[in-house]
Amino acid sequence: MDTLADFARTDSEHLDVLIVGAGLSGIGAAWHLQDKCPGKSYAIVEARETSGGTWDLFRYPGIRSDSDMYTLGYSFRPWKDAKAIADGPAILSYIREVASDHGIDARIRYGHRVVAASWSTSDARWTVEIEQGPEKRKITLTCSFLWMCSGYYDYEAGYLPPFPGIERFKGRIVHPQKWTDDIDYKGKQVVVIGSGATAVTLVPAMAGEAQHVTMLQRSPTYVVARPAEDSIANRLRRRLPIGLAYGLTRWKNVLLGMYFYRLCKRRPDRAKALILKGVRYFLGPDYDVETHFTPRYNPWDQRLCLVPDADLFRAIRAKQVSVVTAEIETFTETGIRLKSGSELEADLIVTATGLALQLLGGMTLEVDGKAINPADTLAYKGMMYSDVPNFAVVSGYTNASWTLKADLVCEYVCRLLNHMQKNGLRQCTPRLDDPDMERLPWVDFSSGYIQRAVDKFPKQGARRPWRLHQNYAMDLMSLRFGSLRDKAMIFSR
């Protein structure tokens, strides 16, 4: 294992802030930093050779947001397109335009993978170890504040269950995360394994060109149809200044989302009935909604799947798509045999079986020579780790748009940096003020991708500021307007 001494100290430079990741979060963090802390020096390091993060990585057919762009978009950059449910290329263009228009792209250092970071209390700085380029040249940077904006997906590979007989299949098998331009599905029999957001995006996108697409799911997911365009937003944009129209639409969608989430939690039977009523409306009275679209769990115990303009349901009605709810017995040379005994023939199998989570992009942390296991820490206000100084992680909501929380975290970090500069402080460290506090999972979500990795993530506590809220209004009051000083946050010079 490489040690700090192995890294080329001659390459070291010092920055006030180092941002890790040039995706949606990292570009947003840089904008907030430039706007609110203009005197701070900073750079963005990005492991890949392009910006955009998730929206550049995923290239599968139909790739789009499952959140509206009035809440997934930045608070400071109005979304101007007619479609509220935008496709991947449009979102990527939006992110890159923000970076270009504000000179942020000039601060991005590509091919810089952070592998370790070590904090020194005596120096009040982080030493960050980086592998640069394909040859993995070792360099170091130092910074006063380390800002993680790398998300929590493993960019190297998605999740693939151990399917029996998978090596026997003579056709092509692809995970959506590894989609390439040479994958041909025109006129072919396609089986998409999965029922989550990726599957319900892929299936209707492929349906028009494939001979037939089968969505094979072990169990159903709640699927909600929604217009791709927000008619109210488009009318407001024609009548009001763009910034005002964007802000009003953003709050409209935030409040509607909060209302529906609250309904799901407080009256799950009512919410379930509403969702299934919508499915029956689109698929007709003869379709077996009970088998294929009625989950065993309550709404918002897992994330809901959004289908713009009911595209999935329309493809099913047009007989271009079939939904099969069953368990796999084995792959065969020509497709998949189910435990029911029936077989699905396929030329192409797409394993939309989920994502793998990876904390901090796989990097390691040390504080004064002591290794930090994030799973042993508590999350302070959902963004800092207990006993880890001058360190913040941007993480979005599971029940709403990622960027709603990301923007608030960015505002808070900038407030924190300005407070420290004004008062001559060099360090801020969240410290647990109640060692007997109950430790709870990072997030209360039953989705497989969360449950497979939840033990690796920081815990949350039973009360503020260690309690993670999935509530934009509460976080807005706490992070934008709340005091920076509390019993848990320790400042020092």
C-alpha positions as CSV (number, residue, x, y, z in Angstrom):
1,M,0.0,0.0,0.0
2,D,1.3,3.4,-0.9
3,T,2.2,5.8,1.9
4,L,2.2,9.6,1.9
5,A,5.9,9.5,1.4
6,D,5.4,7.8,-1.9
7,F,3.5,10.8,-3.3
8,A,5.4,13.6,-5.0
9,R,5.6,16.4,-2.5
10,T,7.2,18.6,-5.1
11,D,3.8,18.8,-6.9
12,S,2.0,19.9,-3.8
13,E,0.1,23.2,-3.7
14,H,-2.3,24.7,-1.2
15,L,-5.9,25.7,-1.7
16,D,-8.5,27.2,0.6
17,V,-11.1,24.7,-0.7
18,L,-10.8,21.5,-2.7
19,I,-13.9,20.3,-4.4
20,V,-14.0,16.6,-5.3
21,G,-16.2,15.8,-8.3
22,A,-17.3,17.8,-11.4
23,G,-20.9,16.6,-11.6
24,L,-24.1,18.3,-10.7
25,S,-23.0,18.8,-7.1
26,G,-19.5,19.9,-7.7
27,I,-20.4,22.5,-10.3
28,G,-23.1,23.8,-8.0
29,A,-20.6,23.9,-5.1
30,A,-18.1,25.9,-7.2
31,W,-20.8,28.5,-8.2
32,H,-21.9,29.0,-4.6
33,L,-18.2,29.3,-3.5
34,Q,-17.4,31.9,-6.1
35,D,-20.6,33.8,-5.4
36,K,-20.5,33.8,-1.6
37,C,-16.8,33.4,-0.8
38,P,-15.1,35.2,-3.7
39,G,-11.7,35.5,-2.0
40,K,-11.3,31.7,-1.5
41,S,-8.9,29.8,-3.8
42,Y,-10.3,26.5,-5.0
43,A,-10.0,23.8,-7.6
44,I,-12.2,20.9,-8.6
45,V,-10.6,17.5,-9.1
46,E,-12.5,15.0,-11.3
47,A,-11.5,11.3,-11.7
48,R,-13.0,11.0,-15.2
49,E,-11.9,12.9,-18.3
50,T,-15.2,14.8,-18.6
51,S,-17.6,16.8,-16.5
52,G,-21.2,16.0,-15.7
53,G,-20.9,13.0,-13.4
54,T,-23.9,10.7,-13.6
55,W,-25.3,12.6,-16.6
56,D,-22.2,12.0,-18.7
57,L,-21.6,8.4,-17.5
58,F,-25.0,6.9,-18.3
59,R,-25.7,6.6,-22.0
60,Y,-28.5,4.0,-22.2
61,P,-31.6,4.7,-24.4
62,G,-34.0,7.2,-23.0
63,I,-31.8,8.3,-20.1
64,R,-33.6,11.0,-18.3
65,S,-34.3,12.5,-14.9
66,D,-37.0,11.1,-12.7
67,S,-37.3,14.5,-11.0
68,D,-38.6,17.7,-12.6
69,M,-36.0,20.2,-13.7
70,Y,-37.6,23.0,-11.7
71,T,-36.3,21.2,-8.5
72,L,-33.4,19.2,-10.0
73,G,-32.1,22.4,-11.6
74,Y,-30.0,24.8,-9.5
75,S,-31.7,27.5,-7.4
76,F,-29.6,30.1,-9.2
77,R,-30.0,28.9,-12.8
78,P,-33.5,28.9,-14.2
79,W,-34.5,25.9,-16.4
80,K,-35.8,27.3,-19.7
81,D,-36.7,24.3,-21.7
82,A,-40.4,23.4,-22.3
83,K,-39.9,19.8,-20.9
84,A,-39.9,19.6,-17.2
85,I,-38.8,15.9,-17.3
86,A,-35.6,16.3,-19.3
87,D,-33.4,13.8,-21.0
88,G,-29.8,13.1,-20.1
89,P,-28.2,15.2,-22.9
90,A,-30.3,18.2,-22.0
91,I,-29.3,18.0,-18.3
92,L,-25.6,17.5,-19.2
93,S,-25.8,20.6,-21.4
94,Y,-27.4,22.6,-18.6
95,I,-24.6,21.6,-16.1
96,R,-21.8,22.4,-18.6
97,E,-23.4,25.7,-19.6
98,V,-23.3,26.7,-15.9
99,A,-19.7,25.7,-15.6
100,S,-18.7,27.6,-18.8
101,D,-20.7,30.7,-18.2
102,H,-19.1,31.2,-14.7
103,G,-15.6,30.2,-15.5
104,I,-15.9,27.1,-13.4
105,D,-14.7,24.7,-16.2
106,A,-11.3,26.4,-16.0
107,R,-11.0,25.2,-12.4
108,I,-11.6,21.5,-13.2
109,R,-8.6,19.2,-13.2
110,Y,-9.6,16.0,-15.1
111,G,-8.1,12.6,-14.6
112,H,-7.4,13.4,-10.9
113,R,-8.7,10.5,-8.7
114,V,-8.5,11.2,-5.0
115,V,-7.4,8.1,-3.1
116,A,-6.7,9.4,0.4
117,A,-7.0,12.4,2.6
118,S,-5.2,13.0,5.9
119,W,-6.0,15.8,8.3
120,S,-3.4,17.5,10.5
121,T,-4.7,19.4,13.5
122,S,-1.4,21.1,14.1
123,D,-1.3,22.4,10.5
124,A,-5.1,22.8,10.2
125,R,-5.1,21.4,6.8
126,W,-5.8,18.3,4.7
127,T,-3.2,16.5,2.6
128,V,-4.9,15.0,-0.3
129,E,-3.4,12.1,-2.3
130,I,-4.2,11.9,-5.9
131,E,-3.6,9.6,-8.8
132,Q,-3.3,11.6,-12.0
133,G,-4.0,10.3,-15.5
134,P,-4.0,6.7,-16.8
135,E,-0.5,6.2,-15.6
136,K,-1.7,7.1,-12.1
137,R,1.1,9.6,-11.4
138,K,1.1,10.4,-7.6
139,I,0.7,14.0,-6.6
140,T,-0.5,15.7,-3.4
141,L,-2.6,18.9,-2.8
142,T,-3.2,20.5,0.6
143,C,-6.4,22.4,1.4
144,S,-8.0,24.1,4.4
145,F,-11.4,22.6,3.7
146,L,-12.3,19.4,1.8
147,W,-15.7,19.4,0.0
148,M,-16.8,16.0,-1.3
149,C,-19.2,16.2,-4.3
150,S,-18.6,12.8,-5.7
151,G,-22.1,11.4,-5.0
152,Y,-22.4,7.8,-3.7
153,Y,-22.6,5.6,-6.9
154,D,-19.7,3.3,-7.9
155,Y,-18.9,4.6,-11.4
156,E,-16.9,1.4,-12.2
157,A,-19.8,-1.0,-12.2
158,G,-23.4,-1.5,-11.3
159,Y,-25.0,-4.2,-9.2
160,L,-25.4,-7.6,-10.8
161,P,-27.0,-10.5,-8.8
162,P,-25.4,-14.0,-9.2
163,F,-27.8,-15.3,-11.9
164,P,-27.5,-19.1,-12.4
165,G,-26.3,-20.1,-15.9
166,I,-25.6,-16.5,-17.0
167,E,-22.5,-17.8,-18.9
168,R,-24.7,-20.1,-21.1
169,F,-26.6,-17.3,-22.9
170,K,-25.4,-17.0,-26.5
171,G,-26.7,-13.4,-27.0
172,R,-25.4,-10.2,-25.5
173,I,-25.8,-9.2,-21.9
174,V,-25.3,-5.6,-20.9
175,H,-25.7,-3.5,-17.7
176,P,-27.2,-0.1,-18.5
177,Q,-24.2,1.6,-16.7
178,K,-22.0,0.0,-19.3
179,W,-24.1,0.9,-22.4
180,T,-22.1,1.5,-25.6
181,D,-23.1,2.8,-29.0
182,D,-22.5,-0.5,-30.7
183,I,-25.4,-2.3,-28.8
184,D,-28.0,-3.1,-31.5
185,Y,-31.6,-3.9,-30.5
186,K,-33.5,-3.0,-33.7
187,G,-35.9,-5.8,-34.6
188,K,-34.7,-8.0,-31.7
189,Q,-36.3,-9.7,-28.8
190,V,-35.1,-7.8,-25.7
191,V,-35.5,-8.8,-22.0
192,V,-34.9,-6.0,-19.5
193,I,-34.5,-7.4,-16.0
194,G,-35.6,-5.0,-13.3
195,S,-38.5,-2.7,-12.3
196,G,-36.8,0.4,-11.0
197,A,-36.2,3.8,-12.5
198,T,-33.6,2.6,-15.1
199,A,-35.9,-0.2,-16.3
200,V,-39.0,1.9,-16.7
201,T,-36.9,4.4,-18.7
202,L,-35.2,1.8,-20.9
203,V,-38.2,-0.3,-21.8
204,P,-40.4,2.4,-23.6
205,A,-37.3,3.9,-25.2
206,M,-36.4,0.6,-26.8
207,A,-40.0,-0.4,-27.6
208,G,-40.3,1.5,-30.8
209,E,-37.4,-0.2,-32.5
210,A,-37.1,-3.6,-30.9
211,Q,-39.3,-6.5,-32.1
212,H,-40.6,-6.8,-28.6
213,V,-39.4,-5.8,-25.1
214,T,-40.2,-7.8,-22.0
215,M,-39.7,-6.2,-18.6
216,L,-39.0,-9.1,-16.2
217,Q,-39.4,-8.2,-12.6
218,R,-39.2,-10.2,-9.4
219,S,-41.6,-7.8,-7.7
220,P,-43.4,-4.6,-8.8
221,T,-42.6,-1.0,-8.1
222,Y,-45.0,1.9,-7.8
223,V,-45.1,3.7,-11.2
224,V,-46.6,7.2,-11.5
225,A,-47.4,8.9,-14.9
226,R,-46.7,12.6,-15.2
227,P,-46.8,15.1,-18.1
228,A,-43.3,15.7,-19.5
229,E,-44.1,19.4,-19.7
230,D,-45.3,21.5,-16.8
231,S,-48.1,23.5,-18.3
232,I,-48.3,25.9,-15.4
233,A,-44.5,26.6,-15.6
234,N,-44.7,27.2,-19.3
235,R,-47.6,29.7,-18.9
236,L,-45.7,31.5,-16.0
237,R,-42.6,31.8,-18.1
238,R,-44.6,33.5,-20.9
239,R,-46.1,36.0,-18.5
240,L,-43.4,36.7,-15.9
241,P,-39.6,37.4,-15.7
242,I,-37.8,34.1,-16.1
243,G,-36.3,34.1,-12.6
244,L,-39.7,34.8,-10.9
245,A,-41.5,32.1,-13.0
246,Y,-38.7,29.6,-12.2
247,G,-38.9,30.4,-8.4
248,L,-42.7,30.1,-8.3
249,T,-42.7,26.8,-10.2
250,R,-39.9,25.5,-8.0
251,W,-41.9,26.2,-4.8
252,K,-45.1,24.8,-6.4
253,N,-43.3,21.5,-7.1
254,V,-41.6,21.4,-3.8
255,L,-44.8,21.8,-1.9
256,L,-46.7,19.3,-4.0
257,G,-43.9,16.8,-3.5
258,M,-43.9,17.4,0.3
259,Y,-47.7,17.0,0.4
260,F,-47.7,13.7,-1.5
261,Y,-44.8,12.3,0.5
262,R,-46.6,13.2,3.7
263,L,-49.8,11.6,2.4
264,C,-47.8,8.4,1.6
265,K,-46.4,8.2,5.1
266,R,-49.5,9.2,7.0
267,R,-52.2,7.5,4.9
268,P,-50.4,4.9,2.8
269,D,-53.6,3.0,1.9
270,R,-55.0,6.2,0.4
271,A,-51.8,7.0,-1.5
272,K,-51.6,3.5,-2.8
273,A,-55.2,3.6,-4.0
274,L,-54.5,6.9,-5.9
275,I,-51.4,5.5,-7.6
276,L,-53.1,2.3,-8.7
277,K,-56.1,4.2,-9.9
278,G,-53.8,6.0,-12.2
279,V,-52.2,2.8,-13.5
280,R,-55.7,1.3,-14.2
281,Y,-56.7,4.4,-16.0
282,F,-53.8,4.0,-18.5
283,L,-53.8,0.2,-18.8
284,G,-57.5,-0.4,-18.8
285,P,-59.8,-2.6,-16.7
286,D,-58.6,-5.9,-18.1
287,Y,-55.0,-5.5,-17.3
288,D,-53.6,-7.4,-14.2
289,V,-52.5,-4.4,-12.2
290,E,-52.6,-6.4,-9.0
291,T,-49.8,-8.7,-10.2
292,H,-47.6,-6.4,-12.2
293,F,-47.9,-2.9,-10.6
294,T,-49.0,-3.5,-7.0
295,P,-45.9,-3.7,-4.7
296,R,-45.7,-5.5,-1.4
297,Y,-44.5,-2.3,0.4
298,N,-46.1,1.1,1.0
299,P,-45.5,4.1,-1.3
300,W,-42.2,5.9,-0.6
301,D,-40.8,3.0,1.4
302,Q,-38.8,2.9,-1.8
303,R,-38.5,5.6,-4.4
304,L,-41.4,6.0,-6.8
305,C,-40.8,5.5,-10.5
306,L,-41.9,8.3,-12.8
307,V,-43.0,7.7,-16.5
308,P,-43.3,11.0,-18.5
309,D,-46.5,11.2,-20.6
310,A,-47.3,7.6,-19.5
311,D,-44.8,6.3,-22.1
312,L,-44.4,2.9,-20.4
313,F,-48.2,2.4,-20.2
314,R,-48.7,3.4,-23.8
315,A,-46.1,0.9,-24.9
316,I,-47.8,-1.8,-23.0
317,R,-51.2,-0.9,-24.5
318,A,-49.6,-0.9,-28.0
319,K,-48.4,-4.5,-27.4
320,Q,-44.8,-3.4,-27.9
321,V,-44.0,-4.2,-24.2
322,S,-44.9,-7.1,-21.9
323,V,-44.4,-7.1,-18.1
324,V,-43.6,-10.5,-16.6
325,T,-43.5,-10.8,-12.8
326,A,-41.6,-14.0,-11.9
327,E,-38.4,-15.3,-10.5
328,I,-35.5,-16.5,-12.6
329,E,-34.5,-20.2,-12.4
330,T,-31.6,-20.0,-14.9
331,F,-30.3,-18.4,-18.0
332,T,-30.3,-20.6,-21.1
333,E,-28.6,-20.5,-24.4
334,T,-31.5,-18.6,-25.9
335,G,-33.0,-16.6,-23.0
336,I,-34.2,-17.1,-19.5
337,R,-36.1,-19.9,-17.9
338,L,-38.4,-18.9,-15.0
339,K,-39.2,-20.8,-11.9
340,S,-42.8,-21.2,-13.2
341,G,-41.4,-23.3,-16.0
342,S,-42.0,-20.9,-18.8
343,E,-39.2,-19.4,-20.9
344,L,-38.4,-16.0,-22.3
345,E,-36.5,-16.0,-25.6
346,A,-34.1,-13.1,-26.0
347,D,-31.4,-11.8,-28.4
348,L,-30.4,-9.1,-25.9
349,I,-30.7,-9.1,-22.1
350,V,-30.3,-5.9,-20.2
351,T,-29.6,-6.2,-16.5
352,A,-31.2,-3.1,-15.0
353,T,-30.6,-4.6,-11.6
354,G,-29.5,-1.6,-9.8
355,L,-26.5,0.5,-8.8
356,A,-23.7,-0.2,-6.4
357,L,-23.0,2.5,-3.8
358,Q,-19.5,3.7,-2.9
359,L,-18.8,6.2,-0.2
360,L,-16.4,9.1,-0.9
361,G,-15.4,7.6,-4.3
362,G,-13.5,4.9,-2.5
363,M,-11.0,7.2,-0.9
364,T,-9.7,6.7,2.7
365,L,-9.7,9.2,5.5
366,E,-7.3,9.9,8.4
367,V,-7.5,12.5,11.2
368,D,-4.2,13.0,13.0
369,G,-2.9,9.6,11.9
370,K,-6.1,7.7,12.9
371,A,-8.0,6.0,10.2
372,I,-11.7,7.1,10.0
373,N,-14.3,4.5,9.2
374,P,-17.4,6.6,8.1
375,A,-19.7,3.9,9.4
376,D,-18.5,4.7,12.9
377,T,-19.3,8.4,12.6
378,L,-22.6,10.3,12.9
379,A,-23.8,12.7,10.2
380,Y,-24.0,16.2,11.4
381,K,-26.9,18.0,9.7
382,G,-26.7,15.3,7.0
383,M,-23.4,16.6,5.6
384,M,-20.5,16.5,8.0
385,Y,-18.9,13.6,9.9
386,S,-18.5,13.6,13.7
387,D,-14.8,14.2,14.7
388,V,-13.8,15.0,11.2
389,P,-12.7,18.7,10.9
390,N,-13.2,21.0,7.9
391,F,-15.0,18.4,5.8
392,A,-18.4,18.3,4.2
393,V,-20.2,15.9,1.9
394,V,-23.0,16.9,-0.5
395,S,-25.8,14.3,-0.5
396,G,-29.3,14.9,-1.9
397,Y,-32.7,13.7,-0.9
398,T,-34.1,10.2,-1.4
399,N,-37.7,11.5,-1.5
400,A,-37.2,14.6,-3.6
401,S,-34.7,16.1,-6.1
402,W,-31.1,15.7,-5.3
403,T,-30.3,19.4,-6.0
404,L,-32.8,20.8,-3.5
405,K,-30.6,19.4,-0.6
406,A,-27.3,20.0,-2.5
407,D,-28.0,23.8,-2.9
408,L,-28.8,24.1,0.9
409,V,-25.6,22.2,1.8
410,C,-23.6,24.5,-0.5
411,E,-25.1,27.6,1.1
412,Y,-24.4,26.3,4.6
413,V,-20.7,25.5,3.8
414,C,-20.2,29.0,2.4
415,R,-21.8,30.5,5.6
416,L,-19.5,28.3,7.6
417,L,-16.4,29.4,5.7
418,N,-17.2,33.1,6.0
419,H,-18.0,32.8,9.7
420,M,-14.6,31.2,10.3
421,Q,-12.8,33.8,8.3
422,K,-14.6,36.7,10.0
423,N,-13.7,35.3,13.5
424,G,-10.2,34.1,12.8
425,L,-11.1,30.5,13.2
426,R,-9.2,27.7,11.4
427,Q,-11.1,24.5,12.4
428,C,-14.7,23.4,12.7
429,T,-15.4,20.0,14.0
430,P,-18.8,18.3,14.8
431,R,-18.5,16.5,18.1
432,L,-21.2,14.2,19.5
433,D,-22.4,15.8,22.7
434,D,-24.3,12.8,23.9
435,P,-22.3,9.5,23.6
436,D,-25.4,7.5,24.6
437,M,-27.5,8.8,21.7
438,E,-29.2,6.1,19.7
439,R,-27.6,5.4,16.4
440,L,-29.9,4.9,13.5
441,P,-29.4,3.9,9.8
442,W,-28.3,6.7,7.5
443,V,-31.6,6.6,5.8
444,D,-34.9,4.7,6.3
445,F,-35.3,3.3,2.9
446,S,-36.0,-0.3,1.9
447,S,-34.6,-0.2,-1.7
448,G,-32.1,-2.9,-2.4
449,Y,-29.3,-0.5,-3.5
450,I,-29.6,1.3,-0.1
451,Q,-29.8,-1.9,2.0
452,R,-26.8,-3.5,0.4
453,A,-24.6,-0.6,1.5
454,V,-26.3,1.1,4.5
455,D,-23.9,-0.4,7.0
456,K,-20.9,1.3,5.3
457,F,-22.4,4.8,5.7
458,P,-22.4,7.2,8.6
459,K,-25.3,6.8,11.1
460,Q,-27.8,9.4,12.1
461,G,-28.8,10.2,15.7
462,A,-32.2,10.5,17.4
463,R,-32.3,14.3,17.5
464,R,-31.0,17.5,15.9
465,P,-28.4,18.3,14.7
466,W,-27.6,14.6,14.2
467,R,-31.0,13.7,12.7
468,L,-31.2,13.6,8.9
469,H,-34.4,15.2,7.7
470,Q,-36.0,14.3,4.3
471,N,-37.9,17.6,4.5
472,Y,-36.8,20.6,2.4
473,A,-38.7,23.2,4.5
474,M,-37.1,22.1,7.7
475,D,-33.6,21.9,6.1
476,L,-34.1,25.3,4.6
477,M,-34.7,26.9,8.0
478,S,-31.9,25.0,9.6
479,L,-29.2,25.3,6.9
480,R,-30.0,28.7,5.4
481,F,-31.2,30.6,8.5
482,G,-30.2,28.5,11.5
483,S,-27.3,29.4,13.8
484,L,-23.8,28.1,12.9
485,R,-23.0,27.7,16.6
486,D,-24.5,24.9,18.7
487,K,-23.2,22.5,21.3
488,A,-22.1,20.0,18.7
489,M,-20.0,22.3,16.5
490,I,-16.6,23.0,18.0
491,F,-14.6,25.9,16.5
492,S,-10.9,26.6,17.2
493,R,-8.0,28.6,16.0
